[in-house]
Amino acid sequence: MMQIDKELDTRGLNCPLPILKAKKTLAEMSSGQLLKVTSTDAGSVRDFQAFAKQTGNELVGQDSSGGEFIHVLKRR
């Protein structure tokens, strides 16, 4: 199981807010730390894939259940 360093709840927020909040939170974290983002925006799956490619942060995992989307990012 992964050791999550920080969790971010963006439920109820739509694009681009989950990405913007994740970007701000990642900036406060150390390299190698893991950020778990919970979202209810279905578009966030695609958004976080693109965000990871553009920023160099690693998208470690994505999951969805019960209308929620979980994204785990590793700080570059």
C-alpha positions in Angstrom: 0.0 0.0 0.0 1.2 3.5 -0.8 2.2 6.0 1.9 0.1 9.1 1.1 1.8 12.2 2.3 -1.1 14.7 1.7 -4.8 14.4 0.7 -6.8 17.0 -1.2 -10.6 16.9 -1.3 -11.9 18.6 -4.5 -15.4 17.0 -4.4 -18.0 19.3 -5.9 -15.4 21.4 -7.8 -15.2 21.3 -11.6 -12.3 21.9 -14.0 -10.0 23.7 -13.7 -10.3 23.9 -9.9 -9.1 20.4 -8.9 -6.0 20.9 -11.1 -5.3 24.3 -9.7 -5.6 23.2 -6.1 -3.4 20.1 -6.8 -0.8 22.3 -8.4 -0.7 24.6 -5.4 -0.5 21.7 -3.0 2.3 20.0 -4.9 4.3 23.2 -4.9 4.3 23.0 -1.1 5.4 19.3 -1.0 8.9 17.8 -1.2 10.2 15.7 -4.2 9.0 12.1 -4.1 6.0 12.8 -1.8 2.5 11.5 -2.8 -0.6 13.6 -3.1 -4.0 11.9 -3.2 -6.8 14.0 -4.8 -10.5 13.1 -4.5 -12.8 14.6 -7.2 -16.3 14.2 -8.4 -15.6 15.7 -11.8 -15.5 12.9 -14.4 -13.3 15.1 -16.6 -10.6 15.1 -13.9 -9.4 11.7 -15.1 -8.3 13.1 -18.4 -7.2 16.4 -16.8 -4.9 14.8 -14.3 -3.3 12.6 -17.1 -2.6 15.8 -19.1 -1.4 17.7 -16.0 1.1 15.0 -15.1 2.6 14.9 -18.6 2.9 18.7 -18.8 4.4 19.2 -15.3 6.7 16.2 -15.0 4.9 15.0 -11.8 4.2 11.2 -12.0 0.6 10.0 -12.0 1.0 7.0 -9.8 -2.6 5.8 -10.0 -6.2 6.6 -10.8 -9.4 4.9 -9.5 -13.1 5.5 -9.5 -15.9 4.3 -7.3 -19.3 5.6 -6.4 -19.0 8.7 -8.6 -15.7 9.7 -7.0 -12.4 9.8 -8.8 -9.1 9.3 -7.0 -5.8 10.5 -8.4 -2.4 9.9 -6.8 0.4 12.1 -7.9 4.1 11.8 -7.1 5.9 15.2 -6.7 8.8 15.5 -9.2 
